[in-house]
Amino acid sequence: MLLDKAQELIEVSQRKKSLQNFAANLQIIQTRRTQINVAIATIQPLVEALTAFRQRGINNIDLSQKAEFILNFINNIEDNLQKDSEFILDNKKFQGNILKSQVDNLKNALEQQLSEAWESYRDQQMPNTKNEILTLLAKVEAFKQTVLQIQIIDREIKSITYPKNNADFVVYERKIEQLKYHWNSLSSDEVPEAVLHFLRAAANQGAPLNLWTSEVKDWIDQHGIADSLKIRLF
């Protein structure tokens, strides 16, 4: 009887130890899964943004070296798991901290390049609505409401670091079109057509010299904005 109880105690002890080992291993596996899921969740939105950029022919973003390291890292994990199911339990082999570090590096580098690419693309698409010109035009009663709309839309467009996906791009491309529409709709009997034409040109890439007529010069001098304007010699 005593031997039977002793044997039962040994078996219970072994089962408890087995359960403890299983629980410990399960915790490690769950931690690894969390690390991988976090890495995927970090990269996925950036991939979506990058896809939207490339759909518009914006291809000057190259992070192949950083991305290749992470891809090789993940492929290595997959290969080793197929060979040894306990590979994921070994801290020295799995190296989750390295995965996190590389993903963070990729995220930071990609966000910077996306931001720079968006700023370049945005500035090419939208008129350069200089505040000095808008402030001047806002003094003309007929321009006030349009200038206000331009300023609001301009701030909205420049408020984002970069579009996060294709839907974002569509929203802000529409805003750019609205901005162009309002900018091109600026007109008033209070401002001579030649002056308005000159101001629009000067606010963008610079007005050509042939637009600098005596009528324009007199109006510009009268309103004291000559220092805010650009004139091209060709």
C-alpha positions in Angstrom: 0.0 0.0 0.0 2.8 2.4 0.9 4.7 1.5 -2.3 1.5 2.2 -4.3 1.1 5.6 -2.7 4.8 6.4 -3.3 4.5 5.5 -6.9 1.4 7.7 -7.3 3.3 10.5 -5.7 6.1 10.1 -8.1 3.7 10.1 -11.1 1.9 13.2 -9.8 5.3 14.9 -9.3 6.4 14.0 -12.8 3.1 15.2 -14.3 3.4 18.5 -12.4 6.9 18.9 -13.7 5.8 18.1 -17.2 3.0 20.6 -16.9 5.3 23.3 -15.5 7.7 22.7 -18.5 4.8 22.9 -20.9 3.5 26.1 -19.3 7.0 27.7 -19.5 7.5 26.7 -23.1 4.0 27.9 -24.0 4.8 31.3 -22.5 8.0 31.5 -24.6 6.1 30.6 -27.7 3.5 33.2 -27.0 6.2 35.8 -26.5 7.8 34.9 -29.8 4.4 35.0 -31.5 3.8 38.5 -30.0 7.3 39.6 -31.3 6.5 38.4 -34.8 3.0 39.9 -34.8 4.4 43.3 -33.6 7.0 43.2 -36.4 4.3 42.5 -39.0 2.0 45.2 -37.6 4.8 47.7 -37.7 5.7 47.0 -41.3 2.3 46.4 -42.9 1.1 50.1 -42.8 4.4 51.2 -44.4 4.0 48.6 -47.1 0.5 49.9 -47.8 1.8 53.5 -48.0 4.8 52.5 -50.2 2.4 50.7 -52.6 0.3 53.8 -53.0 3.4 55.9 -53.7 4.5 53.4 -56.4 1.1 53.4 -58.0 1.7 57.1 -58.8 5.2 56.4 -60.2 7.0 57.7 -57.1 9.8 55.1 -57.2 12.7 57.0 -55.6 12.4 55.1 -52.3 15.0 52.3 -52.0 15.3 50.3 -48.8 16.1 47.0 -50.3 19.1 46.4 -48.1 17.3 46.9 -44.9 14.2 45.0 -46.1 16.3 42.1 -47.4 17.9 41.6 -43.9 14.5 41.3 -42.3 13.2 38.9 -45.0 16.3 36.7 -44.6 15.8 36.8 -40.8 12.3 35.6 -41.1 13.2 33.0 -43.8 15.9 31.7 -41.5 13.4 31.3 -38.6 11.0 29.4 -40.9 13.8 27.0 -42.1 15.0 26.3 -38.6 11.5 25.6 -37.3 11.0 23.0 -40.0 14.2 21.3 -38.9 13.7 21.7 -35.2 10.3 22.5 -33.6 12.1 23.6 -30.4 14.3 26.2 -32.2 11.9 29.0 -31.3 12.5 28.2 -27.5 16.2 29.1 -27.7 16.8 32.8 -27.0 20.3 32.6 -28.6 18.9 31.2 -31.8 15.6 33.2 -32.2 17.1 36.6 -31.3 13.8 38.5 -31.1 15.5 41.7 -30.0 17.5 41.8 -33.3 14.3 41.4 -35.2 12.7 44.3 -33.3 15.8 46.5 -33.8 15.9 45.9 -37.6 12.2 46.5 -38.0 12.4 49.8 -36.1 15.4 50.8 -38.2 13.4 50.0 -41.4 10.3 51.9 -40.1 12.3 55.0 -39.3 14.2 55.0 -42.6 11.1 54.3 -44.6 9.0 57.0 -42.8 11.7 59.6 -43.5 11.9 58.7 -47.2 8.1 58.6 -47.6 7.8 62.0 -46.0 10.5 63.5 -48.3 8.9 61.9 -51.4 5.5 63.2 -50.4 6.8 66.7 -49.9 8.4 66.7 -53.3 5.4 65.2 -55.0 3.0 67.6 -53.2 5.1 70.7 -54.0 5.2 69.7 -57.7 1.4 69.4 -57.8 0.2 72.4 -55.9 0.6 76.1 -56.5 3.0 77.9 -54.3 0.6 80.0 -52.3 2.9 82.4 -50.6 1.4 83.9 -47.4 2.6 87.4 -48.4 0.6 87.3 -51.7 -2.4 85.9 -49.9 -2.3 88.5 -47.2 -2.2 91.2 -49.9 -5.0 89.7 -51.9 -7.1 89.3 -48.7 -7.1 93.1 -48.5 -9.3 93.2 -51.6 -12.8 92.6 -50.4 -13.8 90.4 -53.4 -10.8 88.1 -52.6 -11.3 87.6 -48.9 -13.5 84.5 -48.9 -11.4 82.8 -51.6 -8.1 83.6 -49.9 -9.5 82.1 -46.7 -10.5 78.9 -48.5 -7.0 78.7 -50.0 -5.3 79.1 -46.6 -7.5 76.5 -45.0 -6.9 73.9 -47.7 -3.2 74.7 -47.9 -2.9 74.0 -44.1 -4.8 70.8 -44.4 -2.6 69.5 -47.2 0.6 70.4 -45.4 -0.6 69.0 -42.1 0.2 65.4 -42.9 3.6 63.8 -42.9 2.7 61.6 -45.9 -0.5 59.7 -47.1 -0.8 56.4 -45.4 -2.6 54.6 -48.2 -4.2 55.0 -51.6 -7.4 56.4 -50.0 -5.3 59.1 -48.2 -3.7 60.0 -51.5 -7.0 60.4 -53.2 -8.3 62.7 -50.4 -5.2 65.0 -50.5 -5.0 64.9 -54.3 -8.6 66.2 -54.4 -7.6 68.9 -51.9 -4.7 70.0 -54.2 -7.2 70.2 -57.1 -9.5 72.3 -54.9 -6.6 74.5 -54.0 -5.8 75.0 -57.7 -9.4 75.8 -58.5 -9.6 78.5 -55.8 -6.2 79.9 -56.7 -7.2 80.1 -60.4 -10.6 81.6 -59.5 -9.0 84.7 -57.9 -10.2 87.7 -59.8 -11.6 91.1 -59.1 -12.4 94.4 -60.8 -10.4 96.0 -58.1 -7.2 94.4 -59.4 -6.1 94.9 -63.0 -5.9 91.7 -65.0 -2.3 92.3 -65.8 -1.5 92.6 -62.1 -3.4 89.5 -61.2 -1.6 87.5 -63.9 1.7 88.7 -62.6 0.9 87.9 -59.0 -0.1 84.4 -59.8 3.1 83.8 -61.8 5.2 85.4 -59.1 3.7 83.3 -56.3 4.6 80.1 -58.2 7.8 79.7 -60.1 8.4 83.4 -60.5 7.0 85.9 -63.0 8.8 86.4 -66.3 10.3 89.8 -67.0 7.9 90.5 -69.8 5.0 90.6 -67.3 6.7 93.5 -65.3 4.8 96.3 -67.1 4.5 99.9 -65.8 0.9 99.2 -64.8 2.1 96.2 -62.7 5.0 98.1 -61.3 2.9 101.0 -60.2 0.4 98.7 -58.5 3.1 96.7 -56.7 4.8 99.9 -55.5 1.6 101.3 -54.3 1.0 98.2 -52.1 4.6 97.8 -51.0 5.1 94.1 -51.8 8.0 94.2 -54.3 10.3 92.4 -51.8 7.9 89.4 -51.7 8.0 88.7 -55.5 10.2 86.7 -57.8 10.9 87.8 -61.4 12.6 85.5 -63.9 14.8 87.0 -66.6 13.6 84.5 -69.2 
